[in-house]
Amino acid sequence: MSSDVNPLDPQTLRAWLQGAARRDAAAFRALYDATSAKLFGFALRILHKRELAEEVLQESFVAIWHNAGGYQSQLAAPMTWMATIVRNKAFDLLRRSDASVEIDSEQFDREVMNALQDPRATPIEALQMSGDAKALAHCMAALEGLQRQAIGLAYFHDLSHSEVAAQLALPLGTVKTWIRRGLERLRGCLAKLERA
């Protein structure tokens, strides 16, 4: 790889994911080398223990290897897709260990903004996306913790309502109500910011 190629460039990552989908071990190794440190740091922020983060990182890369063929570039940037796998594995581990699961709202808001930013966007698109992301992060922060978490799992992690209910160990009806009311509050908040 030439020195002027950014290893975290979405186009490069997509090519490596496509290689992994074809069971190209060299492409998967390149993907691992380029992203594992960042994804490990992400897991560590959620789990706070090095050995747990290492376990989640390993499980995540096994999942990435097995699911690379299902990656859809039009739905998420490669790092967002892989970070979602890491986050879900981290939550699964926390749930198995009966530890409480919380999303640090400040960190979550930052991650929402980062996930929505595409380094290939034009400067005008990047400014627009950045403004939209900040507005969304501001409105997400106004929601109650579990409601924010339910919406985050449903929309940023593409989980069904029943999967969200299972993840949060809550009744399905409660989760549906929280998500519906949360989306109404988000719409109202975003509309208010748009008018401001």
Buried (B, 14 or more C-beta within 10 A) or exposed (E): EEEEEEEEBBEBBBBBBBBBBEEBEEBBEBBBEBBBEEBBEBBBBBBEEEEBBBBBBEBBBEBBBEBBEEBEBEEBBBBBBBBBBBBBBBBBBBBEEEEEBEBEBEEBBEBBBBBBBEEEBEEEEBEEBBEBBBBBBEBBBBBEEBBBBBBBBBBBBEBEBEBBBBBBEBEEEEBBEBBEBBBEBBEEBBEEBEEE
